[in-house]
Amino acid sequence: MISPATRDLAQFSDLDLAQALLQRMAIAPNDWHRLKANRKARALEQASTALVYLLKDQPEEALARLQQAAGWLDRSISAPPCPTHGR
């Protein structure tokens, strides 16, 4: 049985839903310093960005974002230092 909420989502395109997910997963400017090194948050942001690019038929951009997401999860990348600190 399909829930009413799921049924309501049928009115939106896949791209609309992916963009809504990206909007939810994006790290807000006010949260940037707190979450810039949060591996889960960064991976979620990059993976949802990749989904949007894939749905827009831009596989190269999608792949780059998926690689970034994997890098956050496997710890092969880290957040750069904030450019405004240390001045």
N, CA, C and O atoms as a CHARMM CRD file, in Angstrom:
* protein
*
  348
    1    1 MET  N      0.83200  -1.17600   0.00000 PROA 1      0.00000
    2    1 MET  CA     0.00000   0.00000   0.00000 PROA 1      0.00000
    3    1 MET  C      0.88200   1.24800   0.00000 PROA 1      0.00000
    4    1 MET  O      1.82900   1.34000   0.78200 PROA 1      0.00000
    5    2 ILE  N      0.57800   2.19400  -0.86400 PROA 2      0.00000
    6    2 ILE  CA     1.34900   3.44000  -0.99100 PROA 2      0.00000
    7    2 ILE  C      0.80600   4.45700  -0.00400 PROA 2      0.00000
    8    2 ILE  O     -0.40300   4.66400   0.09500 PROA 2      0.00000
    9    3 SER  N      1.71600   5.08700   0.72300 PROA 3      0.00000
   10    3 SER  CA     1.29300   6.09700   1.69900 PROA 3      0.00000
   11    3 SER  C      0.82900   7.36700   0.97400 PROA 3      0.00000
   12    3 SER  O      1.23300   7.61700  -0.16200 PROA 3      0.00000
   13    4 PRO  N     -0.01000   8.15700   1.62500 PROA 4      0.00000
   14    4 PRO  CA    -0.47000   9.41400   1.01600 PROA 4      0.00000
   15    4 PRO  C      0.69100  10.35300   0.68000 PROA 4      0.00000
   16    4 PRO  O      0.65900  11.03500  -0.34400 PROA 4      0.00000
   17    5 ALA  N      1.69600  10.39100   1.52000 PROA 5      0.00000
   18    5 ALA  CA     2.84500  11.26000   1.25700 PROA 5      0.00000
   19    5 ALA  C      3.58300  10.81800  -0.00200 PROA 5      0.00000
   20    5 ALA  O      3.98400  11.65400  -0.81200 PROA 5      0.00000
   21    6 THR  N      3.76100   9.52100  -0.17100 PROA 6      0.00000
   22    6 THR  CA     4.42300   8.99900  -1.36400 PROA 6      0.00000
   23    6 THR  C      3.58400   9.28000  -2.59900 PROA 6      0.00000
   24    6 THR  O      4.12300   9.62900  -3.65000 PROA 6      0.00000
   25    7 ARG  N      2.30200   9.13500  -2.48600 PROA 7      0.00000
   26    7 ARG  CA     1.39700   9.40500  -3.60000 PROA 7      0.00000
   27    7 ARG  C      1.50500  10.88000  -4.00600 PROA 7      0.00000
   28    7 ARG  O      1.50500  11.19300  -5.19600 PROA 7      0.00000
   29    8 ASP  N      1.59500  11.77300  -3.03700 PROA 8      0.00000
   30    8 ASP  CA     1.70700  13.20600  -3.31700 PROA 8      0.00000
   31    8 ASP  C      3.00700  13.53200  -4.06000 PROA 8      0.00000
   32    8 ASP  O      3.04600  14.47400  -4.85200 PROA 8      0.00000
   33    9 LEU  N      4.05200  12.77100  -3.81400 PROA 9      0.00000
   34    9 LEU  CA     5.34100  13.02000  -4.47200 PROA 9      0.00000
   35    9 LEU  C      5.30500  12.68400  -5.96100 PROA 9      0.00000
   36    9 LEU  O      6.15500  13.15200  -6.71900 PROA 9      0.00000
   37   10 ALA  N      4.34400  11.88700  -6.38200 PROA 10     0.00000
   38   10 ALA  CA     4.24800  11.48400  -7.78200 PROA 10     0.00000
   39   10 ALA  C      4.02600  12.66800  -8.71900 PROA 10     0.00000
   40   10 ALA  O      4.27500  12.56100  -9.92000 PROA 10     0.00000
   41   11 GLN  N      3.56600  13.78200  -8.18700 PROA 11     0.00000
   42   11 GLN  CA     3.33100  14.95500  -9.02500 PROA 11     0.00000
   43   11 GLN  C      4.62100  15.68900  -9.40000 PROA 11     0.00000
   44   11 GLN  O      4.60300  16.56800 -10.26100 PROA 11     0.00000
   45   12 PHE  N      5.72700  15.33800  -8.76600 PROA 12     0.00000
   46   12 PHE  CA     6.99700  16.00100  -9.01900 PROA 12     0.00000
   47   12 PHE  C      7.87800  15.14600  -9.92400 PROA 12     0.00000
   48   12 PHE  O      7.80700  13.91800  -9.89600 PROA 12     0.00000
   49   13 SER  N      8.70100  15.80200 -10.71800 PROA 13     0.00000
   50   13 SER  CA     9.64400  15.06900 -11.57400 PROA 13     0.00000
   51   13 SER  C     10.79000  14.53500 -10.72300 PROA 13     0.00000
   52   13 SER  O     10.99600  14.96500  -9.58800 PROA 13     0.00000
   53   14 ASP  N     11.52500  13.59200 -11.29300 PROA 14     0.00000
   54   14 ASP  CA    12.70100  13.06700 -10.59700 PROA 14     0.00000
   55   14 ASP  C     13.68300  14.19700 -10.30000 PROA 14     0.00000
   56   14 ASP  O     14.27400  14.24200  -9.22100 PROA 14     0.00000
   57   15 LEU  N     13.85700  15.11200 -11.25800 PROA 15     0.00000
   58   15 LEU  CA    14.77800  16.23600 -11.05900 PROA 15     0.00000
   59   15 LEU  C     14.28700  17.14500  -9.94100 PROA 15     0.00000
   60   15 LEU  O     15.09100  17.60000  -9.12800 PROA 15     0.00000
   61   16 ASP  N     12.99800  17.41700  -9.88100 PROA 16     0.00000
   62   16 ASP  CA    12.44900  18.23200  -8.79300 PROA 16     0.00000
   63   16 ASP  C     12.75600  17.60200  -7.43600 PROA 16     0.00000
   64   16 ASP  O     13.17000  18.28400  -6.49900 PROA 16     0.00000
   65   17 LEU  N     12.54700  16.30000  -7.35000 PROA 17     0.00000
   66   17 LEU  CA    12.79400  15.60100  -6.08600 PROA 17     0.00000
   67   17 LEU  C     14.27600  15.61200  -5.72400 PROA 17     0.00000
   68   17 LEU  O     14.63400  15.80300  -4.56200 PROA 17     0.00000
   69   18 ALA  N     15.13900  15.40600  -6.72200 PROA 18     0.00000
   70   18 ALA  CA    16.58500  15.42200  -6.46700 PROA 18     0.00000
   71   18 ALA  C     17.03600  16.80500  -6.02900 PROA 18     0.00000
   72   18 ALA  O     17.87500  16.93000  -5.13700 PROA 18     0.00000
   73   19 GLN  N     16.49400  17.83700  -6.64100 PROA 19     0.00000
   74   19 GLN  CA    16.86000  19.20100  -6.25300 PROA 19     0.00000
   75   19 GLN  C     16.36500  19.53200  -4.85100 PROA 19     0.00000
   76   19 GLN  O     17.03800  20.24800  -4.11000 PROA 19     0.00000
   77   20 ALA  N     15.20900  19.02200  -4.48700 PROA 20     0.00000
   78   20 ALA  CA    14.70500  19.21200  -3.12700 PROA 20     0.00000
   79   20 ALA  C     15.61600  18.50200  -2.12500 PROA 20     0.00000
   80   20 ALA  O     15.91400  19.03900  -1.05800 PROA 20     0.00000
   81   21 LEU  N     16.05200  17.29500  -2.47600 PROA 21     0.00000
   82   21 LEU  CA    16.97700  16.56900  -1.60800 PROA 21     0.00000
   83   21 LEU  C     18.28800  17.33500  -1.46600 PROA 21     0.00000
   84   21 LEU  O     18.81400  17.46500  -0.36000 PROA 21     0.00000
   85   22 LEU  N     18.81700  17.84100  -2.57500 PROA 22     0.00000
   86   22 LEU  CA    20.04700  18.62000  -2.52700 PROA 22     0.00000
   87   22 LEU  C     19.88200  19.84200  -1.63800 PROA 22     0.00000
   88   22 LEU  O     20.77200  20.17000  -0.85500 PROA 22     0.00000
   89   23 GLN  N     18.76200  20.50300  -1.75700 PROA 23     0.00000
   90   23 GLN  CA    18.51600  21.68500  -0.92300 PROA 23     0.00000
   91   23 GLN  C     18.53300  21.31400   0.55800 PROA 23     0.00000
   92   23 GLN  O     19.02200  22.08100   1.38800 PROA 23     0.00000
   93   24 ARG  N     18.00700  20.15800   0.88200 PROA 24     0.00000
   94   24 ARG  CA    18.01000  19.69800   2.28600 PROA 24     0.00000
   95   24 ARG  C     19.38400  19.27800   2.76300 PROA 24     0.00000
   96   24 ARG  O     19.73200  19.48600   3.92500 PROA 24     0.00000
   97   25 MET  N     20.17600  18.68200   1.86300 PROA 25     0.00000
   98   25 MET  CA    21.48300  18.15700   2.23900 PROA 25     0.00000
   99   25 MET  C     22.58900  19.20900   2.19100 PROA 25     0.00000
  100   25 MET  O     23.65300  19.01400   2.77900 PROA 25     0.00000
  101   26 ALA  N     22.34900  20.30900   1.50500 PROA 26     0.00000
  102   26 ALA  CA    23.37200  21.35100   1.37100 PROA 26     0.00000
  103   26 ALA  C     23.69200  21.94600   2.74000 PROA 26     0.00000
  104   26 ALA  O     22.80000  22.17800   3.55600 PROA 26     0.00000
  105   27 ILE  N     24.95800  22.18500   2.97000 PROA 27     0.00000
  106   27 ILE  CA    25.38300  22.80300   4.22000 PROA 27     0.00000
  107   27 ILE  C     25.14600  24.30600   4.09600 PROA 27     0.00000
  108   27 ILE  O     25.69600  24.96300   3.21300 PROA 27     0.00000
  109   28 ALA  N     24.33300  24.82700   4.98100 PROA 28     0.00000
  110   28 ALA  CA    24.00200  26.25100   4.97000 PROA 28     0.00000
  111   28 ALA  C     25.22500  27.06900   5.39500 PROA 28     0.00000
  112   28 ALA  O     26.05400  26.59200   6.17000 PROA 28     0.00000
  113   29 PRO  N     25.33600  28.29600   4.89000 PROA 29     0.00000
  114   29 PRO  CA    26.47400  29.14700   5.25900 PROA 29     0.00000
  115   29 PRO  C     26.65300  29.28800   6.77600 PROA 29     0.00000
  116   29 PRO  O     27.78000  29.32800   7.26800 PROA 29     0.00000
  117   30 ASN  N     25.55200  29.36300   7.50700 PROA 30     0.00000
  118   30 ASN  CA    25.64100  29.49600   8.97200 PROA 30     0.00000
  119   30 ASN  C     26.19500  28.25000   9.64400 PROA 30     0.00000
  120   30 ASN  O     26.69700  28.32000  10.76600 PROA 30     0.00000
  121   31 ASP  N     26.10600  27.10400   8.96200 PROA 31     0.00000
  122   31 ASP  CA    26.57800  25.83800   9.52900 PROA 31     0.00000
  123   31 ASP  C     27.93400  25.41500   8.96800 PROA 31     0.00000
  124   31 ASP  O     28.47100  24.37800   9.35700 PROA 31     0.00000
  125   32 TRP  N     28.48600  26.21400   8.05800 PROA 32     0.00000
  126   32 TRP  CA    29.68500  25.79300   7.33100 PROA 32     0.00000
  127   32 TRP  C     30.84300  25.43500   8.27300 PROA 32     0.00000
  128   32 TRP  O     31.41100  24.35000   8.15600 PROA 32     0.00000
  129   33 HSD  N     31.19700  26.31800   9.19200 PROA 33     0.00000
  130   33 HSD  CA    32.33900  26.04600  10.06600 PROA 33     0.00000
  131   33 HSD  C     32.10700  24.82200  10.94200 PROA 33     0.00000
  132   33 HSD  O     33.03100  24.05400  11.21000 PROA 33     0.00000
  133   34 ARG  N     30.88700  24.65100  11.37700 PROA 34     0.00000
  134   34 ARG  CA    30.56500  23.51500  12.24600 PROA 34     0.00000
  135   34 ARG  C     30.59600  22.19200  11.48500 PROA 34     0.00000
  136   34 ARG  O     30.98700  21.16800  12.04400 PROA 34     0.00000
  137   35 LEU  N     30.18600  22.20300  10.21100 PROA 35     0.00000
  138   35 LEU  CA    30.03800  20.95200   9.46300 PROA 35     0.00000
  139   35 LEU  C     31.07200  20.73400   8.36200 PROA 35     0.00000
  140   35 LEU  O     31.02500  19.70900   7.68200 PROA 35     0.00000
  141   36 LYS  N     32.00400  21.66900   8.16700 PROA 36     0.00000
  142   36 LYS  CA    32.91800  21.55500   7.02800 PROA 36     0.00000
  143   36 LYS  C     33.75800  20.28300   7.06500 PROA 36     0.00000
  144   36 LYS  O     34.18100  19.80500   6.01200 PROA 36     0.00000
  145   37 ALA  N     34.00700  19.72700   8.23100 PROA 37     0.00000
  146   37 ALA  CA    34.79000  18.49600   8.33400 PROA 37     0.00000
  147   37 ALA  C     33.93100  17.27400   8.67800 PROA 37     0.00000
  148   37 ALA  O     34.46300  16.19100   8.92100 PROA 37     0.00000
  149   38 ASN  N     32.61800  17.44600   8.70000 PROA 38     0.00000
  150   38 ASN  CA    31.71000  16.34700   9.00600 PROA 38     0.00000
  151   38 ASN  C     31.59100  15.46100   7.77000 PROA 38     0.00000
  152   38 ASN  O     30.94800  15.83400   6.78900 PROA 38     0.00000
  153   39 ARG  N     32.20300  14.31000   7.82500 PROA 39     0.00000
  154   39 ARG  CA    32.29000  13.43800   6.65100 PROA 39     0.00000
  155   39 ARG  C     30.92600  13.00900   6.12800 PROA 39     0.00000
  156   39 ARG  O     30.71000  12.98400   4.91600 PROA 39     0.00000
  157   40 LYS  N     30.01900  12.67500   7.01100 PROA 40     0.00000
  158   40 LYS  CA    28.68500  12.25800   6.57200 PROA 40     0.00000
  159   40 LYS  C     27.96200  13.41100   5.88700 PROA 40     0.00000
  160   40 LYS  O     27.38600  13.22900   4.81400 PROA 40     0.00000
  161   41 ALA  N     27.98600  14.58800   6.49100 PROA 41     0.00000
  162   41 ALA  CA    27.30800  15.74800   5.90800 PROA 41     0.00000
  163   41 ALA  C     27.89400  16.10300   4.55300 PROA 41     0.00000
  164   41 ALA  O     27.15300  16.40000   3.61600 PROA 41     0.00000
  165   42 ARG  N     29.22000  16.07500   4.44000 PROA 42     0.00000
  166   42 ARG  CA    29.86100  16.41900   3.16600 PROA 42     0.00000
  167   42 ARG  C     29.56000  15.37600   2.09900 PROA 42     0.00000
  168   42 ARG  O     29.31800  15.72400   0.94300 PROA 42     0.00000
  169   43 ALA  N     29.57400  14.09400   2.47700 PROA 43     0.00000
  170   43 ALA  CA    29.27400  13.03100   1.51600 PROA 43     0.00000
  171   43 ALA  C     27.82400  13.11200   1.05300 PROA 43     0.00000
  172   43 ALA  O     27.54400  12.93500  -0.13200 PROA 43     0.00000
  173   44 LEU  N     26.90800  13.37600   1.96300 PROA 44     0.00000
  174   44 LEU  CA    25.50000  13.52400   1.59000 PROA 44     0.00000
  175   44 LEU  C     25.30800  14.68200   0.61900 PROA 44     0.00000
  176   44 LEU  O     24.56700  14.56700  -0.35700 PROA 44     0.00000
  177   45 GLU  N     25.97300  15.79100   0.88900 PROA 45     0.00000
  178   45 GLU  CA    25.87000  16.95700   0.01400 PROA 45     0.00000
  179   45 GLU  C     26.39400  16.63200  -1.38900 PROA 45     0.00000
  180   45 GLU  O     25.75300  16.96100  -2.38700 PROA 45     0.00000
  181   46 GLN  N     27.55000  15.99100  -1.45600 PROA 46     0.00000
  182   46 GLN  CA    28.14200  15.67500  -2.75500 PROA 46     0.00000
  183   46 GLN  C     27.33400  14.61100  -3.50600 PROA 46     0.00000
  184   46 GLN  O     27.15900  14.71200  -4.72100 PROA 46     0.00000
  185   47 ALA  N     26.84800  13.60500  -2.80200 PROA 47     0.00000
  186   47 ALA  CA    26.06900  12.54400  -3.45300 PROA 47     0.00000
  187   47 ALA  C     24.74600  13.08500  -3.99200 PROA 47     0.00000
  188   47 ALA  O     24.31900  12.69700  -5.07900 PROA 47     0.00000
  189   48 SER  N     24.10300  13.96400  -3.25400 PROA 48     0.00000
  190   48 SER  CA    22.85200  14.53100  -3.75000 PROA 48     0.00000
  191   48 SER  C     23.11200  15.47400  -4.92500 PROA 48     0.00000
  192   48 SER  O     22.29100  15.56000  -5.83900 PROA 48     0.00000
  193   49 THR  N     24.23300  16.17400  -4.91100 PROA 49     0.00000
  194   49 THR  CA    24.61900  17.00700  -6.05700 PROA 49     0.00000
  195   49 THR  C     24.84700  16.12100  -7.28200 PROA 49     0.00000
  196   49 THR  O     24.43800  16.46800  -8.39000 PROA 49     0.00000
  197   50 ALA  N     25.49800  14.98400  -7.07900 PROA 50     0.00000
  198   50 ALA  CA    25.74800  14.05300  -8.18500 PROA 50     0.00000
  199   50 ALA  C     24.44900  13.56700  -8.80100 PROA 50     0.00000
  200   50 ALA  O     24.35600  13.44200 -10.02200 PROA 50     0.00000
  201   51 LEU  N     23.45900  13.29300  -7.99400 PROA 51     0.00000
  202   51 LEU  CA    22.17000  12.83600  -8.49300 PROA 51     0.00000
  203   51 LEU  C     21.52900  13.89900  -9.38900 PROA 51     0.00000
  204   51 LEU  O     20.97400  13.57700 -10.43900 PROA 51     0.00000
  205   52 VAL  N     21.60500  15.15400  -8.97400 PROA 52     0.00000
  206   52 VAL  CA    21.05600  16.24100  -9.79000 PROA 52     0.00000
  207   52 VAL  C     21.77200  16.29900 -11.13600 PROA 52     0.00000
  208   52 VAL  O     21.12100  16.38700 -12.17800 PROA 52     0.00000
  209   53 TYR  N     23.10800  16.25000 -11.12800 PROA 53     0.00000
  210   53 TYR  CA    23.85700  16.28100 -12.38600 PROA 53     0.00000
  211   53 TYR  C     23.51800  15.08500 -13.27600 PROA 53     0.00000
  212   53 TYR  O     23.39200  15.22800 -14.49200 PROA 53     0.00000
  213   54 LEU  N     23.37500  13.93400 -12.68100 PROA 54     0.00000
  214   54 LEU  CA    23.05000  12.74500 -13.46000 PROA 54     0.00000
  215   54 LEU  C     21.68100  12.89100 -14.12700 PROA 54     0.00000
  216   54 LEU  O     21.51600  12.53700 -15.29500 PROA 54     0.00000
  217   55 LEU  N     20.71300  13.40600 -13.39500 PROA 55     0.00000
  218   55 LEU  CA    19.37900  13.61100 -13.96000 PROA 55     0.00000
  219   55 LEU  C     19.36800  14.71100 -15.02000 PROA 55     0.00000
  220   55 LEU  O     18.47800  14.74500 -15.87000 PROA 55     0.00000
  221   56 LYS  N     20.35000  15.60600 -14.97400 PROA 56     0.00000
  222   56 LYS  CA    20.47400  16.64500 -15.99200 PROA 56     0.00000
  223   56 LYS  C     21.33300  16.17200 -17.16200 PROA 56     0.00000
  224   56 LYS  O     21.71600  16.96500 -18.02200 PROA 56     0.00000
  225   57 ASP  N     21.62800  14.88300 -17.18600 PROA 57     0.00000
  226   57 ASP  CA    22.41600  14.27200 -18.25800 PROA 57     0.00000
  227   57 ASP  C     23.81200  14.88700 -18.36300 PROA 57     0.00000
  228   57 ASP  O     24.29300  15.19600 -19.45300 PROA 57     0.00000
  229   58 GLN  N     24.44600  15.05500 -17.20700 PROA 58     0.00000
  230   58 GLN  CA    25.81300  15.55000 -17.13200 PROA 58     0.00000
  231   58 GLN  C     26.64900  14.53600 -16.34100 PROA 58     0.00000
  232   58 GLN  O     27.04100  14.79700 -15.20400 PROA 58     0.00000
  233   59 PRO  N     26.91800  13.37100 -16.95800 PROA 59     0.00000
  234   59 PRO  CA    27.57100  12.29100 -16.22100 PROA 59     0.00000
  235   59 PRO  C     28.97500  12.62900 -15.72600 PROA 59     0.00000
  236   59 PRO  O     29.38800  12.12100 -14.68300 PROA 59     0.00000
  237   60 GLU  N     29.71300  13.46500 -16.43700 PROA 60     0.00000
  238   60 GLU  CA    31.06800  13.80200 -15.98500 PROA 60     0.00000
  239   60 GLU  C     31.01900  14.57700 -14.67300 PROA 60     0.00000
  240   60 GLU  O     31.80100  14.31600 -13.75900 PROA 60     0.00000
  241   61 GLU  N     30.09500  15.53200 -14.58600 PROA 61     0.00000
  242   61 GLU  CA    29.93500  16.29600 -13.33600 PROA 61     0.00000
  243   61 GLU  C     29.42800  15.38300 -12.22500 PROA 61     0.00000
  244   61 GLU  O     29.86300  15.49800 -11.07900 PROA 61     0.00000
  245   62 ALA  N     28.51600  14.48200 -12.55400 PROA 62     0.00000
  246   62 ALA  CA    27.99200  13.54600 -11.55500 PROA 62     0.00000
  247   62 ALA  C     29.11600  12.67800 -11.00900 PROA 62     0.00000
  248   62 ALA  O     29.21100  12.47000  -9.80000 PROA 62     0.00000
  249   63 LEU  N     29.96600  12.17200 -11.89500 PROA 63     0.00000
  250   63 LEU  CA    31.07100  11.32000 -11.47000 PROA 63     0.00000
  251   63 LEU  C     32.03100  12.06700 -10.55100 PROA 63     0.00000
  252   63 LEU  O     32.49000  11.52000  -9.54800 PROA 63     0.00000
  253   64 ALA  N     32.33200  13.31100 -10.89400 PROA 64     0.00000
  254   64 ALA  CA    33.23300  14.10200 -10.04600 PROA 64     0.00000
  255   64 ALA  C     32.65900  14.25900  -8.64100 PROA 64     0.00000
  256   64 ALA  O     33.39300  14.17600  -7.65600 PROA 64     0.00000
  257   65 ARG  N     31.34700  14.48600  -8.54600 PROA 65     0.00000
  258   65 ARG  CA    30.71800  14.65000  -7.22300 PROA 65     0.00000
  259   65 ARG  C     30.65600  13.32300  -6.46800 PROA 65     0.00000
  260   65 ARG  O     30.81100  13.28900  -5.24700 PROA 65     0.00000
  261   66 LEU  N     30.43100  12.23600  -7.19700 PROA 66     0.00000
  262   66 LEU  CA    30.43500  10.92300  -6.53800 PROA 66     0.00000
  263   66 LEU  C     31.83300  10.58500  -6.01500 PROA 66     0.00000
  264   66 LEU  O     31.97200   9.99200  -4.94500 PROA 66     0.00000
  265   67 GLN  N     32.85400  10.95900  -6.76600 PROA 67     0.00000
  266   67 GLN  CA    34.22600  10.73000  -6.30400 PROA 67     0.00000
  267   67 GLN  C     34.51600  11.55800  -5.05900 PROA 67     0.00000
  268   67 GLN  O     35.19300  11.09100  -4.14300 PROA 67     0.00000
  269   68 GLN  N     34.00700  12.78100  -5.02300 PROA 68     0.00000
  270   68 GLN  CA    34.15700  13.60900  -3.82600 PROA 68     0.00000
  271   68 GLN  C     33.44600  12.95900  -2.63400 PROA 68     0.00000
  272   68 GLN  O     33.99400  12.90200  -1.53400 PROA 68     0.00000
  273   69 ALA  N     32.22600  12.47100  -2.86000 PROA 69     0.00000
  274   69 ALA  CA    31.48700  11.81600  -1.78100 PROA 69     0.00000
  275   69 ALA  C     32.25700  10.60700  -1.26300 PROA 69     0.00000
  276   69 ALA  O     32.36100  10.40200  -0.05400 PROA 69     0.00000
  277   70 ALA  N     32.79500   9.80900  -2.17900 PROA 70     0.00000
  278   70 ALA  CA    33.58000   8.63800  -1.77600 PROA 70     0.00000
  279   70 ALA  C     34.82100   9.06700  -1.00600 PROA 70     0.00000
  280   70 ALA  O     35.20300   8.42200  -0.03000 PROA 70     0.00000
  281   71 GLY  N     35.44700  10.14800  -1.43900 PROA 71     0.00000
  282   71 GLY  CA    36.63100  10.64900  -0.74800 PROA 71     0.00000
  283   71 GLY  C     36.34200  11.06400   0.68300 PROA 71     0.00000
  284   71 GLY  O     37.16100  10.84100   1.57400 PROA 71     0.00000
  285   72 TRP  N     35.18600  11.66300   0.90700 PROA 72     0.00000
  286   72 TRP  CA    34.80900  12.00700   2.27700 PROA 72     0.00000
  287   72 TRP  C     34.59700  10.74800   3.10700 PROA 72     0.00000
  288   72 TRP  O     34.99500  10.68900   4.27000 PROA 72     0.00000
  289   73 LEU  N     33.97300   9.74900   2.51000 PROA 73     0.00000
  290   73 LEU  CA    33.67900   8.52700   3.25800 PROA 73     0.00000
  291   73 LEU  C     34.91800   7.66900   3.51300 PROA 73     0.00000
  292   73 LEU  O     35.04700   7.06500   4.57800 PROA 73     0.00000
  293   74 ASP  N     35.82900   7.61300   2.53800 PROA 74     0.00000
  294   74 ASP  CA    37.02200   6.77800   2.73600 PROA 74     0.00000
  295   74 ASP  C     38.19000   7.55600   3.34700 PROA 74     0.00000
  296   74 ASP  O     39.29200   7.02800   3.49700 PROA 74     0.00000
  297   75 ARG  N     37.93100   8.81000   3.69400 PROA 75     0.00000
  298   75 ARG  CA    38.89400   9.67500   4.36700 PROA 75     0.00000
  299   75 ARG  C     40.10800  10.04100   3.50500 PROA 75     0.00000
  300   75 ARG  O     41.16400  10.38400   4.03500 PROA 75     0.00000
  301   76 SER  N     39.95800   9.96800   2.19000 PROA 76     0.00000
  302   76 SER  CA    41.07000  10.34000   1.31500 PROA 76     0.00000
  303   76 SER  C     41.11000  11.84200   1.05200 PROA 76     0.00000
  304   76 SER  O     42.09200  12.34500   0.50700 PROA 76     0.00000
  305   77 ILE  N     40.05300  12.56700   1.43200 PROA 77     0.00000
  306   77 ILE  CA    40.07600  14.02400   1.34500 PROA 77     0.00000
  307   77 ILE  C     39.66100  14.61900   2.68200 PROA 77     0.00000
  308   77 ILE  O     38.98700  13.97800   3.48700 PROA 77     0.00000
  309   78 SER  N     40.08000  15.86000   2.89800 PROA 78     0.00000
  310   78 SER  CA    39.74900  16.57500   4.12200 PROA 78     0.00000
  311   78 SER  C     39.37300  18.00800   3.77000 PROA 78     0.00000
  312   78 SER  O     39.66000  18.48800   2.67300 PROA 78     0.00000
  313   79 ALA  N     38.73600  18.67300   4.70300 PROA 79     0.00000
  314   79 ALA  CA    38.35200  20.05000   4.48000 PROA 79     0.00000
  315   79 ALA  C     39.58200  20.94900   4.50000 PROA 79     0.00000
  316   79 ALA  O     40.43500  20.81500   5.37700 PROA 79     0.00000
  317   80 PRO  N     39.67800  21.86500   3.53700 PROA 80     0.00000
  318   80 PRO  CA    40.78800  22.81700   3.58200 PROA 80     0.00000
  319   80 PRO  C     40.57700  23.80600   4.72100 PROA 80     0.00000
  320   80 PRO  O     39.45300  23.97500   5.19400 PROA 80     0.00000
  321   81 PRO  N     41.63500  24.45400   5.16200 PROA 81     0.00000
  322   81 PRO  CA    41.46300  25.44500   6.22100 PROA 81     0.00000
  323   81 PRO  C     40.65500  26.63300   5.70200 PROA 81     0.00000
  324   81 PRO  O     40.64400  26.91300   4.50300 PROA 81     0.00000
  325   82 CYS  N     39.99600  27.31000   6.59800 PROA 82     0.00000
  326   82 CYS  CA    39.19500  28.45800   6.24100 PROA 82     0.00000
  327   82 CYS  C     40.12300  29.59100   5.80700 PROA 82     0.00000
  328   82 CYS  O     41.05600  29.93000   6.53500 PROA 82     0.00000
  329   83 PRO  N     39.88600  30.18000   4.63800 PROA 83     0.00000
  330   83 PRO  CA    40.78100  31.22100   4.15000 PROA 83     0.00000
  331   83 PRO  C     40.75200  32.50800   4.98000 PROA 83     0.00000
  332   83 PRO  O     41.67600  33.31600   4.89300 PROA 83     0.00000
  333   84 THR  N     39.70300  32.70800   5.78200 PROA 84     0.00000
  334   84 THR  CA    39.61600  33.94600   6.57200 PROA 84     0.00000
  335   84 THR  C     40.27200  33.82000   7.94000 PROA 84     0.00000
  336   84 THR  O     40.39900  34.81600   8.65200 PROA 84     0.00000
  337   85 HSD  N     40.68400  32.63400   8.31800 PROA 85     0.00000
  338   85 HSD  CA    41.34900  32.46900   9.61900 PROA 85     0.00000
  339   85 HSD  C     42.84700  32.69800   9.47800 PROA 85     0.00000
  340   85 HSD  O     43.43600  32.44300   8.42700 PROA 85     0.00000
  341   86 GLY  N     43.43900  33.17500  10.53900 PROA 86     0.00000
  342   86 GLY  CA    44.88900  33.36300  10.53800 PROA 86     0.00000
  343   86 GLY  C     45.33600  34.68400   9.92800 PROA 86     0.00000
  344   86 GLY  O     46.52800  34.90600   9.71600 PROA 86     0.00000
  345   87 ARG  N     44.37500  35.55900   9.64700 PROA 87     0.00000
  346   87 ARG  CA    44.74600  36.86900   9.09100 PROA 87     0.00000
  347   87 ARG  C     44.83300  37.90100  10.17600 PROA 87     0.00000
  348   87 ARG  O     45.13300  39.06300   9.90100 PROA 87     0.00000
